[in-house]
């Protein structure tokens, strides 16, 4: 059954309208209204429990054998591999449930082992041919729920000069950038998946391994909450891909997917047209300069991810 926008459970809004919020790498903790309320409502994040849970999670990380080789020490005997900020990021991904956070972390590392060909392409400075196609864009805006708005365009993918591993690597880079933002860790992401132009030339490049990799981003293998997925311009051939994905998607993810086809009325109520490409009723091309610039500044982080993937492959 294809869900319509009206069948989605109504959510609490925290802002009067979509607002500009330039993308930030890291940053200080967000305090004050309405972010404290969002943390409580969506993540059950309570100030009086934070320090105890951070300490407990760190202890689980240090005592779980699967993480043993990751616990390298610097010359002062301090952990190099999991900072306080990273601990909080994974705790938020698990809604501050210790077991859930450990599961997300293990799935995250496991996904690197299972998708080494993608991880091998994780050098954003060498992905210019992907960036030129404008397949991914993190907008500098948030919606009324506080969520970062992300646009994904698989139908614009030039399969003749860009491998699926390079395409997926660019997506991974963008997700890593969003996961660095404190506000996005808290409120999550609204995705617009523009399928305009998607056809059999794209479908034949996607096998079961790629489907598992892609759905893993949505189903607990990445420290980021995808709160809503708007599927737009979905052609008939998309049903084949969707049927391939279904067995690997949790009900939570399925229930967050909204299929608009070529009717943009409800999409524009959720995401203002000025943020969208012309194929979705917007004014022109998407703006991706800011996010591409920032993701290139994270090159050292992606080198660390490659090293972690090498470690998990050896387990």
C-alpha positions in Angstrom: 0.0 0.0 0.0 1.4 3.4 -1.0 1.0 6.0 1.8 -0.3 9.4 1.2 0.8 12.5 3.1 -2.6 12.6 4.8 -2.1 9.1 6.3 1.0 10.1 8.1 0.7 10.7 11.8 0.6 14.4 12.7 3.7 15.7 14.4 4.3 18.5 16.8 5.8 21.6 15.1 8.4 23.7 16.9 8.9 26.6 14.5 6.5 28.8 12.6 8.2 28.3 9.2 11.2 26.9 7.5 14.2 28.9 8.5 17.8 29.3 7.5 20.5 27.7 9.6 23.9 27.5 7.9 25.6 24.1 8.2 28.1 23.8 11.0 30.8 21.3 11.7 30.5 20.3 15.3 29.7 23.2 17.5 28.6 23.6 21.1 25.7 21.9 22.7 22.3 23.4 22.0 20.4 24.8 25.0 17.2 26.7 25.4 13.8 26.6 23.8 12.7 24.9 21.7 15.7 22.6 21.3 15.5 21.3 24.9 11.9 20.4 24.3 12.8 18.6 21.0 15.5 16.6 22.8 13.0 15.5 25.4 10.1 14.8 23.0 12.0 12.9 20.4 15.0 11.4 22.2 14.0 11.3 25.9 17.2 13.2 26.5 17.1 14.4 30.2 19.8 16.7 31.6 19.8 15.0 35.0 20.6 11.6 33.4 23.1 12.6 30.7 26.4 12.2 32.6 25.4 8.9 34.1 24.4 7.5 30.7 27.5 8.9 28.9 29.7 7.2 31.5 27.8 3.9 31.3 28.0 3.9 27.5 31.7 4.6 27.6 32.2 1.7 30.0 30.2 -0.6 27.7 32.3 0.6 24.8 35.6 0.0 26.7 34.5 -3.5 28.0 32.8 -4.9 24.8 35.4 -7.2 23.1 34.3 -6.2 19.6 35.7 -2.7 20.2 38.9 -3.8 21.8 41.3 -2.9 18.9 39.6 0.5 18.6 40.5 1.5 22.1 44.0 2.8 21.2 45.6 5.1 23.7 47.6 8.2 23.2 50.8 9.0 25.0 48.7 10.2 28.0 46.7 7.0 28.2 43.6 8.7 26.9 41.1 7.1 24.4 41.7 8.5 20.9 38.8 6.8 19.1 35.6 7.9 20.9 35.3 11.5 22.0 32.6 12.7 24.3 30.9 14.3 21.3 30.9 10.9 19.5 29.5 9.1 22.5 26.6 11.6 22.6 26.0 11.3 18.9 25.5 7.5 19.2 23.5 7.9 22.4 21.1 10.2 20.5 20.9 7.7 17.6 19.7 5.2 20.2 17.4 7.7 21.9 19.6 7.5 25.0 19.0 3.8 25.4 22.4 2.2 26.1 21.7 -1.1 24.3 20.2 0.7 21.3 23.2 3.0 21.1 25.7 0.0 21.2 23.6 -1.7 18.5 23.8 1.4 16.2 27.6 1.6 16.8 28.1 -2.0 16.0 25.9 -1.8 12.9 27.8 1.3 11.8 31.1 -0.5 12.0 29.7 -3.6 10.4 28.4 -1.6 7.5 32.0 -0.5 6.8 33.1 -4.1 6.7 30.3 -5.1 4.4 30.8 -2.2 2.0 34.5 -1.8 1.7 34.2 -0.8 -2.0 32.2 2.2 -1.0 34.5 3.1 1.9 37.5 2.9 -0.4 35.9 5.8 -2.4 35.5 8.0 0.8 37.7 10.9 -0.3 35.4 13.8 -1.0 38.2 15.7 -2.7 38.3 13.0 -5.4 34.5 13.0 -6.0 34.2 16.1 -8.0 32.6 14.3 -10.9 29.8 13.3 -8.5 29.5 16.8 -7.0 29.2 18.2 -10.5 26.0 16.1 -11.1 24.4 17.6 -8.0 23.1 14.3 -6.8 23.1 15.3 -3.1 22.5 18.5 -1.3 22.2 19.5 2.3 20.3 22.7 2.3 21.1 25.5 4.7 17.5 25.4 5.9 15.5 23.5 8.5 11.8 22.8 8.5 9.1 23.5 11.1 10.2 20.4 13.0 13.8 21.7 13.2 15.0 19.0 10.8 17.8 19.5 8.3 16.4 19.3 4.7 18.4 17.0 2.5 17.8 16.5 -1.3 18.8 13.2 -3.0 18.6 12.8 -6.8 19.4 9.3 -8.0 17.6 9.9 -11.3 20.3 12.5 -12.2 23.1 9.9 -11.7 25.3 9.5 -14.9 26.0 5.8 -14.8 28.4 6.0 -17.7 31.1 7.8 -15.8 30.2 7.4 -12.1 30.2 4.0 -10.4 27.6 3.2 -7.8 30.4 3.0 -5.2 31.3 6.6 -6.0 27.7 7.7 -5.8 27.1 5.9 -2.5 30.4 7.3 -1.2 29.1 10.8 -1.9 25.9 10.0 0.0 27.9 8.6 2.9 29.9 11.8 3.0 26.8 14.0 3.2 25.3 11.8 6.0 28.5 12.1 8.0 28.4 15.9 7.6 24.8 16.0 8.9 25.6 13.7 11.8 28.2 16.2 13.0 25.6 18.8 13.5 24.2 18.9 17.1 20.8 20.2 16.0 20.5 17.5 13.4 21.4 14.8 15.9 18.5 16.1 17.9 15.8 16.9 15.4 16.8 14.6 12.5 16.5 14.9 8.8 13.7 15.4 6.2 14.7 13.8 2.9 13.4 14.7 -0.5 14.2 11.8 -2.9 13.7 13.1 -6.5 13.4 10.2 -8.8 13.0 12.2 -12.0 15.0 10.5 -14.8 15.4 7.2 -12.9 15.2 4.3 -15.3 16.5 0.8 -16.1 20.0 2.1 -16.8 20.1 3.0 -13.1 18.2 0.0 -11.8 20.6 -2.5 -13.5 23.5 -1.0 -11.5 21.8 -1.7 -8.2 22.1 -5.3 -6.8 21.1 -6.8 -3.5 24.3 -5.6 -1.8 23.6 -2.0 -2.9 20.0 -2.3 -1.6 21.2 -3.6 1.8 23.8 -0.8 1.9 21.2 1.9 1.1 18.5 0.6 3.4 21.1 0.3 6.2 21.4 4.1 6.3 17.7 4.2 7.1 17.4 1.3 9.5 19.8 1.6 12.3 23.3 1.4 10.7 23.9 5.2 10.9 23.9 7.6 13.8 21.2 9.9 12.4 17.4 10.0 12.6 15.7 10.1 9.2 12.3 11.4 10.2 10.5 11.8 6.9 11.3 10.6 3.3 9.4 12.3 0.5 9.5 10.3 -2.7 8.9 12.5 -5.7 8.5 11.8 -9.4 8.6 8.1 -8.8 8.3 6.3 -12.2 6.8 2.8 -12.7 10.3 1.3 -12.7 10.8 2.6 -9.1 8.3 0.0 -7.9 10.9 -2.7 -8.7 13.5 -1.0 -6.6 11.0 -0.3 -3.8 10.0 -4.0 -3.7 13.7 -4.9 -3.4 14.0 -2.6 -0.4 10.9 -3.5 1.5 12.3 -6.7 3.2 15.1 -4.7 4.7 13.1 -1.7 6.0 11.7 -1.5 9.5 8.0 -0.5 9.8 9.2 2.8 11.4 11.0 3.6 8.1 8.2 2.5 5.9 5.7 4.6 7.9 8.0 7.7 7.3 7.9 7.3 3.5 5.5 9.6 1.6 4.9 9.0 -2.2 4.0 12.1 -4.1 4.4 11.0 -7.7 4.2 14.2 -9.8 1.8 16.0 -7.6 3.9 18.5 -5.6 1.1 20.2 -3.6 1.7 18.4 -0.3 5.5 18.3 -0.9 5.5 22.1 -1.1 3.7 22.4 2.2 6.5 20.4 3.8 9.5 21.8 1.9 9.3 25.3 0.3 9.7 25.3 -3.5 12.6 27.7 -3.5 14.8 24.8 -2.0 13.8 22.3 -4.6 15.1 21.6 -8.2 13.0 22.5 -11.2 12.0 18.8 -11.5 10.1 19.1 -8.2 8.4 22.4 -8.9 11.3 24.6 -7.8 13.0 27.5 -9.5 16.1 25.8 -10.9 19.2 23.9 -9.7 19.8 22.9 -6.1 22.4 24.7 -4.1 25.2 22.4 -2.9 28.3 24.6 -2.7 28.3 25.1 1.1 27.8 21.4 1.9 30.4 20.2 -0.7 32.9 22.7 0.7 32.4 21.5 4.2 32.5 17.8 3.4 35.8 18.3 1.7 37.1 19.9 4.9 36.3 16.6 6.7 38.7 14.5 4.7 40.7 13.4 7.8 37.5 12.0 9.3 36.9 9.8 6.2 40.5 8.5 6.4 39.7 7.4 10.0 36.5 5.7 8.8 38.6 3.8 6.2 40.9 2.7 9.0 38.0 1.5 11.1 36.6 -0.4 8.1 40.0 -2.1 7.7 39.9 -3.1 11.4 36.4 -4.5 11.2 37.3 -6.5 8.1 40.0 -8.2 10.1 37.6 -9.3 12.9 
